[in-house]
Amino acid sequence: SAAPNPATAAQTVPAIPNASGAATTTLGAGQIIRIKSDVLDLQVSTKGGDVVAADLLTYPVSLEEKNKPVRILDLNGRNYVAQSGLQHQAVNGQSVDNLAPNHLADFTVEKTEYALEAGQAELVVPLVWQGANGITVIKRYRLKRGSFDVAVEEEVQNKSTQAWIGSEYHQLKHGPNHTSNNLLTSGVRAYMGGAYYAEDKYKRIAFNNMKDSLNITATGGWVSVLEHYFISAWVPAQTEQNTYYSMENQQAGAPNYILGVRSPVKEIAPGATDTFKSQLWIGPKLQNDLEKIAKGLDLTVDYGIFAVVSKPIFWVMQTIHSFVGNWGWTIILLTLFIKLLFFLPSAASYKSMAKMKAAAPKMKEINERFSSDPQAKQKAMMELYKKEKINPLGGCLPILIQIPVFMGLYWVILESVELRQAPWILWYKDLSIMDPFFILPLLMGASMFLQQKLNPPQMDPVQQKIFQFLPLIFTFMFLWFPAGLVLYWVVNNILSMAQQWFINKKIIGHA
């Protein structure tokens, strides 16, 4: 059957009422129901039973607006809605409109406000649709305490004299993508768009590409819309052959981008009842929780090509954080752990650098003696390296080790919602944004300068000048980097200097 089309009528979501007010404002021909747990505040319309707004109660918009929760789904702001419905398969030319409720159907509810009470583990909200010939559908939203995972059920009660044959679909609709607010403090633009998992592959699909009509059938899988730290995702039954689709249409002159999934056809005998079950995640990208829900869902925390480094780093950080409870101290202890892990190869590198420094006068003499004969100079240098047991590339090892670790940690700090608004000490209230007073970048530049003084000078005068400017260049670059990342680099430089002093005095000095 053809993929369902989204609603085309313009709709608006009323403002969330105060605690004493009833959410009775209508949404088109529907009514708004407010469903509140300890972590989610949802607005659901009786028109289709769509989730038209979702606030994350434990995630404030900013440290300055602690009482204003992050809103993910938002029909008014971004035309961003989680839709679901049923499609009846026509039999003998029978009309399908009154035998299955799509996301435009009218549901009824007993009340307009539901809340998870103290001591209550689960909140169940039923919406009822009455069709023709004794077909009744009950759509239930199940919210659990402390969870952003919403269980969704569509129970079909077939009291007719014919078999009910149909399928269920879920889709995420989003309006035009405005990326102006998605620029991170480090200058990197956060991805905002669709993503899906099918055929054991995680793939992004930009809003503008959804018009190309994705059509894939695969066991399990899921569809999602991503923004920096947060995600909405429909997760169908993981044991069934589901069909994934995308589309684009126009509403009031603006595009609607739709990414969805459709279940296989199910037959329900006369007098029988059967239930379609799925999950809707509306919340932060919590890796440990996401990977338990569906295979590949944790990949939405996208570390890119550095995932092979970032994932182990994040695991180590989580382990350390479980003991210290502070992400700033976690970064410091992580840096110490990495230094200890690579102590032996670094020691070998520093030994090579020390030998280079000791042999500097001889190398200068060779340069002067064979200044007009490059081949003879190269041969003399190689003989010197062999005699003094010097590896000219040995000093590069500490830098080569740091680069992948640095990039891996860079993406962990940028992508992991656990570090969002994470404090350390003093004015460091959020390690995922830049240092407001630039103290850490200045300390990083100073430590880099001091570290250079401990290393042997470059023989090439041009290289010497370049290296002299590196602390200044890096300081300028790091001004806008997340404070947590600069903290790592400062601690790493300090530990590198201490390590180099220890190796020079205790190891090389007694060699």
C-alpha positions in Angstrom: 0.0 0.0 0.0 1.1 3.6 -0.5 2.9 5.5 2.2 0.5 7.6 4.3 0.4 11.4 3.7 0.8 13.9 6.5 -1.8 16.3 7.6 -2.1 19.3 5.2 -4.3 21.5 7.3 -2.6 24.3 9.3 -2.6 23.5 13.0 -1.5 25.3 16.1 -0.6 24.2 19.6 -1.9 26.2 22.5 0.4 27.4 25.3 0.8 24.9 28.1 -1.8 25.9 30.8 -0.9 26.5 34.4 -1.3 23.8 37.0 -4.9 24.8 37.7 -6.0 25.3 34.1 -7.5 22.7 31.8 -6.0 22.2 28.4 -9.2 22.4 26.5 -8.1 24.5 23.5 -8.7 22.6 20.3 -6.1 21.7 17.6 -7.9 22.0 14.3 -10.9 19.7 14.9 -9.0 18.0 17.8 -8.4 18.6 21.4 -5.1 18.9 23.3 -4.4 16.3 26.0 -1.6 17.0 28.4 0.4 13.9 29.6 3.0 14.5 32.2 5.5 12.2 33.8 8.5 13.1 36.0 10.7 13.7 32.9 8.3 14.3 30.0 5.5 16.8 29.5 3.7 15.8 26.3 0.9 17.5 24.4 -1.2 15.0 22.3 -4.0 15.9 19.9 -7.2 13.9 19.7 -6.8 14.5 15.9 -4.9 11.4 15.1 -3.4 11.0 18.6 -0.3 12.8 17.4 2.3 14.0 19.8 2.5 17.7 18.9 4.7 19.1 21.6 7.2 17.5 24.0 9.1 19.2 26.9 12.1 17.5 28.7 11.5 18.5 32.3 15.0 17.5 33.5 16.8 19.4 30.8 16.7 23.2 31.0 17.2 25.3 27.9 20.2 27.0 29.5 21.8 27.6 32.9 20.2 31.1 32.8 16.7 29.6 32.2 16.7 26.7 34.5 12.9 26.6 34.8 12.4 26.5 31.0 12.6 22.9 29.7 14.0 22.0 26.3 11.2 21.4 23.8 11.8 18.8 21.2 8.6 18.1 19.3 7.0 21.5 18.5 4.2 21.9 16.0 4.0 25.7 16.5 7.7 26.4 16.3 9.1 23.9 13.7 6.1 22.0 12.6 7.8 19.0 14.2 5.3 16.2 15.1 5.4 12.4 15.9 2.5 10.9 13.9 1.1 7.3 13.9 -1.9 5.5 12.5 -3.4 2.4 10.9 -4.1 1.6 7.3 -6.8 -0.8 6.3 -6.3 -3.0 3.2 -9.3 -2.8 0.9 -11.2 -6.1 0.4 -13.7 -6.5 -2.4 -13.7 -2.8 -3.0 -14.8 -1.9 0.5 -14.0 1.6 1.7 -11.0 1.8 4.0 -11.6 5.2 5.5 -14.0 4.0 8.3 -12.1 0.8 9.2 -8.8 2.2 10.4 -7.8 5.5 12.1 -4.9 7.3 10.4 -3.2 10.4 11.9 -6.2 12.5 10.8 -8.8 10.5 12.6 -10.7 11.8 15.6 -10.2 10.0 18.9 -12.0 10.5 22.2 -10.6 10.7 25.7 -12.0 10.6 29.2 -10.1 13.7 30.4 -7.7 16.2 29.1 -4.9 16.0 31.7 -3.0 13.0 32.9 -0.1 13.0 35.4 2.2 10.4 36.9 1.3 10.5 40.6 3.8 10.1 43.5 4.6 6.4 44.0 3.2 5.5 40.6 5.6 3.6 38.3 3.6 3.9 35.0 1.0 6.2 33.5 -1.3 4.8 30.8 -3.4 7.1 28.6 -6.0 5.6 26.3 -7.5 7.3 23.2 -10.5 5.6 21.6 -11.6 5.5 18.0 -14.9 4.0 16.9 -15.1 2.9 13.3 -17.7 1.2 11.1 -19.0 -2.4 11.4 -17.9 -2.8 15.0 -14.2 -1.9 14.6 -12.8 -0.2 17.7 -9.2 1.0 18.0 -7.6 2.0 21.4 -4.3 3.9 21.1 -2.4 3.8 24.4 0.6 5.9 25.5 2.5 4.3 28.3 5.0 6.5 30.2 7.3 5.1 32.8 8.9 6.9 35.7 12.4 8.3 34.9 12.2 7.1 31.2 12.1 9.0 27.9 10.9 5.8 26.2 7.1 5.9 25.5 5.5 2.6 24.7 2.7 3.1 22.1 0.0 0.5 21.5 -2.8 0.4 18.9 -5.3 -2.3 19.9 -7.7 -3.3 17.2 -11.0 -4.9 18.4 -12.7 -6.6 15.5 -16.3 -7.2 16.3 -17.4 -7.4 12.7 -18.2 -10.4 10.6 -15.1 -10.0 8.3 -11.4 -10.2 8.9 -9.6 -6.9 9.5 -6.5 -6.7 7.4 -4.2 -3.7 7.7 -0.9 -2.3 8.9 0.5 0.4 11.2 2.7 3.3 10.3 4.8 5.8 12.3 6.3 9.0 10.9 8.2 12.1 12.1 7.2 15.3 10.3 9.4 18.3 10.4 9.1 21.8 8.8 11.9 23.8 7.1 15.3 23.4 8.8 16.6 26.6 10.3 20.2 25.9 11.3 21.2 29.4 12.5 20.9 28.3 16.1 22.8 25.1 15.6 26.3 26.6 15.5 28.4 25.3 18.4 30.8 27.3 20.4 33.8 25.6 18.6 32.5 26.7 15.2 31.2 23.3 14.3 27.6 23.1 13.0 25.6 20.4 14.7 23.7 18.1 12.4 20.0 18.4 12.3 18.0 16.1 10.1 16.8 12.6 9.7 18.5 9.2 10.4 17.4 5.6 10.1 18.6 2.1 10.7 17.9 -0.6 8.2 19.7 -3.6 6.9 22.2 -3.3 9.8 23.3 0.1 8.6 23.0 3.5 10.2 22.4 6.3 7.7 21.6 10.0 7.8 19.1 11.5 5.5 19.0 15.2 5.2 15.6 16.9 5.1 16.2 18.1 1.6 16.8 14.5 0.5 13.6 13.1 1.9 11.7 14.0 -1.4 13.7 11.3 -3.1 11.3 8.7 -1.7 13.3 6.3 0.4 11.8 2.8 0.1 13.6 0.0 2.0 12.2 -3.2 3.7 14.3 -4.7 6.5 13.9 -6.6 9.8 13.7 -4.3 12.8 15.3 -0.9 12.5 14.0 2.6 13.4 13.6 6.2 12.1 14.6 9.4 13.9 15.0 13.1 13.7 18.3 14.4 15.3 19.4 17.6 16.7 22.6 18.3 18.7 21.9 16.6 22.0 18.4 15.3 21.5 16.4 12.9 19.4 12.9 11.7 18.6 12.7 8.1 17.2 10.0 5.7 16.3 11.1 2.1 17.0 8.7 -0.6 15.5 8.7 -4.3 16.4 12.2 -5.5 16.0 11.3 -9.0 14.8 9.2 -7.9 11.8 9.9 -6.9 8.2 9.2 -3.1 8.3 9.2 -0.7 5.3 11.0 2.6 5.6 9.9 5.6 3.5 10.4 9.3 3.2 8.6 12.1 1.4 8.2 15.8 1.1 5.1 17.9 0.6 4.0 21.5 0.8 1.9 23.0 3.6 1.0 26.7 3.5 3.9 27.3 1.0 6.5 25.6 3.1 7.9 22.1 2.9 7.1 19.2 5.2 9.8 16.6 5.5 8.5 13.2 6.5 10.5 10.1 7.5 8.5 7.0 8.5 8.2 3.2 8.9 5.3 0.9 8.1 4.7 -2.5 9.6 3.8 -5.6 7.7 0.1 -6.4 7.1 -1.7 -8.1 9.9 -5.0 -10.0 9.7 -7.4 -10.0 12.7 -10.2 -12.5 12.5 -13.8 -11.6 13.2 -14.4 -11.4 16.9 -10.7 -11.2 17.7 -8.4 -8.5 19.1 -4.8 -7.9 18.3 -2.3 -5.1 19.2 0.4 -3.3 17.2 3.2 -2.3 19.6 6.0 0.2 19.1 8.2 2.6 21.1 8.7 6.4 20.8 11.8 7.8 22.3 11.6 11.6 23.0 14.6 12.8 24.8 18.4 13.2 25.1 20.9 11.0 23.4 21.7 8.8 26.4 23.9 6.1 24.8 23.4 3.4 27.5 19.6 3.7 27.3 19.4 4.0 23.5 21.4 0.9 22.8 19.0 -1.1 25.1 16.0 0.0 23.0 17.1 -1.0 19.5 20.2 -2.1 17.7 22.1 0.9 16.3 20.1 3.5 18.1 23.1 4.6 20.1 24.8 5.5 16.8 22.8 8.7 16.8 25.5 9.9 19.2 27.6 10.4 16.1 31.3 10.5 16.7 32.0 10.1 13.0 35.3 8.5 11.9 36.6 8.9 15.5 34.0 6.6 16.9 36.6 3.8 17.3 38.5 6.2 19.7 35.6 8.2 21.1 33.5 5.2 22.3 36.2 3.7 24.5 37.1 7.2 25.8 33.4 7.8 26.8 33.3 4.4 28.5 36.4 5.2 30.6 35.0 8.6 31.4 31.6 7.2 32.5 33.5 4.7 34.7 35.6 7.4 36.3 32.5 9.7 36.7 30.7 7.0 38.6 33.3 7.4 41.3 34.0 11.1 41.3 30.7 12.6 40.3 32.2 15.6 38.5 33.0 15.8 34.8 35.8 18.3 35.3 37.7 16.0 37.6 36.8 13.1 35.3 38.6 14.8 32.4 41.7 15.4 34.6 41.8 11.7 35.8 41.2 10.6 32.2 44.2 12.6 31.1 46.3 11.0 33.9 45.1 7.6 32.9 46.1 8.2 29.2 49.5 9.4 30.3 50.1 6.3 32.4 48.9 4.1 29.6 51.4 5.5 27.2 54.2 6.1 29.6 56.6 3.5 28.2 56.4 4.6 24.5 56.6 8.2 25.6 59.7 7.4 27.7 61.3 5.9 24.6 60.4 9.0 22.7 61.9 11.4 25.3 65.0 9.3 25.4 65.4 9.8 21.7 64.7 13.6 22.1 67.4 13.8 24.8 69.9 12.1 22.6 69.0 14.5 19.8 69.6 17.4 22.2 73.0 15.9 23.3 74.0 15.4 19.7 72.9 18.9 18.7 76.5 20.3 18.5 77.7 17.5 16.3 74.7 17.9 14.1 75.4 21.6 13.8 79.0 20.8 12.8 77.9 18.4 10.1 75.5 21.1 8.8 78.3 23.6 8.5 80.8 21.2 7.1 78.6 19.8 4.3 76.5 22.9 3.7 77.2 22.7 -0.1 76.9 18.9 -0.4 73.4 17.7 0.7 74.1 14.1 -0.1 77.2 14.0 2.0 75.4 15.8 4.8 72.6 13.2 4.7 75.1 10.4 4.8 77.0 11.9 7.7 73.7 12.5 9.7 72.7 8.9 9.2 76.1 7.7 10.4 75.7 9.9 13.5 72.2 8.6 14.2 73.5 5.0 13.9 76.5 5.7 16.2 74.5 7.6 18.9 71.4 5.2 18.5 69.1 8.1 17.7 65.7 7.7 16.0 65.1 11.1 14.3 61.3 10.4 14.2 61.2 9.2 17.8 60.2 12.7 19.1 57.1 12.6 17.1 55.5 9.8 19.0 53.9 11.9 21.8 52.2 14.1 19.3 51.0 11.2 17.2 49.5 9.6 20.3 47.8 12.8 21.3 46.1 13.6 18.0 43.6 10.6 17.9 43.0 10.9 21.6 42.4 14.6 21.3 40.0 14.3 18.4 38.2 11.4 20.1 37.7 13.4 23.2 36.8 16.5 21.1 33.8 14.6 19.7 32.9 13.1 23.1 32.6 16.5 24.7 30.7 18.0 21.7 28.3 15.1 21.2 27.7 13.6 24.7 24.6 15.1 26.3 26.0 13.9 29.7 28.6 16.7 29.5 25.9 19.3 28.5 25.8 22.0 31.3 28.2 19.9 33.3 30.0 22.0 36.0 33.6 21.7 37.3 34.7 24.4 39.7 34.5 28.2 40.1 33.0 29.8 37.0 33.1 26.6 35.0 29.4 25.9 35.0 29.3 24.2 31.6 32.3 22.3 30.2 30.7 21.9 26.8 31.0 25.6 26.0 34.0 28.0 25.8 35.7 29.4 28.9 34.0 32.7 29.5 37.2 34.3 30.9 39.7 32.5 28.5 41.8 31.4 31.5 42.2 27.8 30.3 43.3 28.8 26.7 45.9 31.2 28.2 47.2 28.5 30.5 47.3 26.1 27.6 49.4 28.5 25.5 51.8 29.1 28.4 52.2 25.4 29.1 52.8 24.8 25.5 55.5 27.5 25.4 57.3 26.0 28.5 57.1 22.5 27.1 58.9 23.7 24.0 61.7 25.0 26.1 62.3 21.5 27.5 62.6 20.1 24.0 65.7 20.3 21.8 65.6 23.2 19.3 64.9 22.5 15.7 68.0 22.5 13.5 66.2 24.3 10.6 65.9 28.1 11.4 62.5 28.3 9.5 61.1 25.4 11.6 62.4 27.1 14.8 60.4 30.3 13.9 57.3 28.2 13.1 57.5 26.4 16.4 57.9 29.7 18.3 54.5 30.9 17.0 52.7 27.6 17.6 51.7 28.5 21.3 50.2 31.8 20.1 48.3 30.1 17.2 47.0 27.3 19.4 45.9 29.8 22.1 43.9 31.8 19.6 42.3 28.6 18.2 41.4 27.3 21.6 39.6 30.4 22.7 36.4 29.1 21.3 36.8 25.4 22.1 34.7 23.7 24.8 36.3 24.3 28.2 36.4 20.6 28.9 38.6 20.0 25.9 41.0 22.8 26.7 41.1 21.5 30.3 42.3 18.2 28.9 45.0 19.9 26.8 46.3 22.0 29.8 46.5 19.0 32.1 48.1 16.9 29.3 50.8 19.6 28.8 51.5 19.9 32.5 51.7 16.1 32.9 53.9 15.9 29.8 56.4 18.4 31.3 56.4 16.5 34.6 56.9 13.2 32.7 59.7 14.6 30.7 61.5 16.0 33.8 61.1 12.6 35.5 62.4 10.7 32.5 65.4 13.1 32.0 66.4 12.9 35.7 65.5 9.4 36.8 65.8 7.3 33.6 68.1 9.1 31.1 70.3 10.6 33.9 71.0 7.0 35.2 71.3 5.4 31.8 
